[in-house]
């Protein structure tokens, strides 16, 4: 099996998604779009093909179409849930309440009706991955990066005895970054509940860097992962 990559060359540690849909046009569209968003992506045409790939590879999230010939998406999701907690986002042309409830009842993490905006899919994927992240291995009340200490409970950033003023967005971004210390965080996960484009996230990160980096033009704490997002380098 070949995992497609875009010109951005998704990093080896980028989340790996499996798209399961019998419609080749939809598979190809999602493949190109999600790879462009910085994810590693594999595809499957049928539930059987999806099962075979699940046996040999580890995925961070599944995007499963409901209306497939043979074993449909509901049946596949129910079978997967019997032995796995991998996050599942269901796609379907059905937008009725009963179908949505059924998908959630059998263990889907989210449900998106076709047609949908790619941006909405991207935000839902990022939010599911963020919720699925395991908690920090350490339960330390604070995280240190450079001369700064970020207190997790209060959201307070200090340099020695001096409190550094943060905006609500900067505090939110630090919380997201510190929840995945040393790992790549996609821009979509940093966009916040209000969304916003990649350019908006980049501007907000640059403002944060001006407060915590010795040289914001050559950041050592909040590092850029080209084509995907950012990574926080910290010491506890």
HELIX and SHEET records of a PDB file:
HELIX    1   1 UNK A   24  UNK A   36  1                                  13    
HELIX    2   2 UNK A   47  UNK A   56  1                                  10    
HELIX    3   3 UNK A   73  UNK A   81  1                                   9    
HELIX    4   4 UNK A   97  UNK A  105  1                                   9    
HELIX    5   5 UNK A  118  UNK A  132  1                                  15    
HELIX    6   6 UNK A  168  UNK A  178  1                                  11    
HELIX    7   7 UNK A  187  UNK A  190  1                                   4    
HELIX    8   8 UNK A  198  UNK A  212  1                                  15    
HELIX    9   9 UNK A  216  UNK A  218  5                                   3    
SHEET    1   A 5 UNK A  40  UNK A  44  0                                        
SHEET    2   A 5 UNK A  16  UNK A  20  1                                        
SHEET    3   A 5 UNK A  61  UNK A  65  1                                        
SHEET    4   A 5 UNK A  87  UNK A  92  1                                        
SHEET    5   A 5 UNK A 110  UNK A 113  1                                        
SHEET    1   B 4 UNK A 142  UNK A 145  0                                        
SHEET    2   B 4 UNK A 148  UNK A 151 -1                                        
SHEET    3   B 4 UNK A 156  UNK A 159 -1                                        
SHEET    4   B 4 UNK A 162  UNK A 164 -1                                        
SHEET    1   C 3 UNK A 185  UNK A 186  0                                        
SHEET    2   C 3 UNK A 229  UNK A 232 -1                                        
SHEET    3   C 3 UNK A 222  UNK A 225 -1                                        
END                                                                             
